[in-house]
Amino acid sequence: MHLAEYQKYLPKENDTALKINISWHHFYPACSTTPWQLEGVIKTLLADGYKDELIHGCHNRTVVVDAHKGEKLNKHKKVIDKYKLRNIHLYEGEEWITYTPKAKMLVLHDIYKDGIQIPKRMIGENIIHLPTMKTHVFTTMTGAMKNAFGGLLHEKRHWTHSVIHETLVDLLAIQQEIHGGIFAVMDGTFAGDGPGPRCMRLHEKNYILASADQVAIDAVSAKMMGFDPMELKFIRLAHERGLGCGDVSQIEIVGEDISKVNWHFSGGENTFASRGQKAIYWGPLKPLENFLLRTVLAPWSYVASILYHDYYWYPFIGSKRVKKMLKTQWGKLFEQY
């Protein structure tokens, strides 16, 4: 954080939201914010004079992930409680307002014809995104830009999946309008490869990235994974719109030399669940998208996802991978929390 000169970007007088990433309520390495990532950020803020009463944990909710269960199983709540910080769930007692962006939206105005709803409390707050280094079935890789997807859009954000790249760019433009400051600390102690963000192959990689440029940190993470950042649509579009730098050759990278890092990750793989989703968003079931996902039939997709991931994949496949990772230095650290 100091190497990235974070204090330049986060005014101390503002509330600061720590946007915790919970991609699955189960603990699955590389899937969600790690407790040491969260604690390291908190300790740095407090040591540098940020007031604890102005710092809070920040959670969103999805229809397939239980944030309350996730913050316990991933040990975020233990860290928040240790430092006696506020812990805010954006769907519980928080006011959501209609926001009209100054920037021209690529897709959000077309999707949410009644207006774009955002949490009122986000206006004026600093935000620190806490993503992990992992692949994603829809966006090839996911990081700081996609971490805003949960916090800034309500539960109908699955309406945007068919235009997910453009949505992430719109959300970054909104963030740059509403937040007092934006920063990201990305955990790569564990990294995930394959059909992310949940059903990944797990690797111990021992990296942590930090930047005030959300496009740049995603670009560097993508490059380390083995992808060409400018070939990823959301990074290229954000770069072209001047929302950050996606061209790694133009990014100043300090700290460890990563110029030769290439993990050769694969981001194009699918699970049984994601094949069905892609058939709806971009495949032969596209004409039925509204009928299947925006009517009373929508819960079928939530139930299918929960049954597949929580009752089949995690018990029979994922749990074995977790046990292996718990034997690493980071796994042992996780168990100490």
Secondary structure, 3 states (H helix, E strand, C coil): CCCCCHHHCCCCCCCEEEEECCCCCCCCCCCCCCHHHHHHHHHHHHHCCCCHHHEEEEECCCCCCCHHHHHHHCCHHHHHHHCCCEEEECCCCCCEEEECCCCCCCCHHHHCCCCEEEEHHHCCCEEEEECEEEEECCCEEECHHHHHHHHHCCHHHHHHHHHHHHHHHHHHHHHHHHCCEEEEEEEEEEEEECCCCCCCEEEEEEEEEEECCHHHHHHHHHHHHCCCHHHCHHHHHHHHCCCCCCCHHHCCCCCCCCCCCCCCCCCCCCCHHHHHHHHHHCCCCHHHHHHHHCCCCCHHHHHHHHHHHHHHHHHHHHHHHHHHHCCCHHHHHHHHC
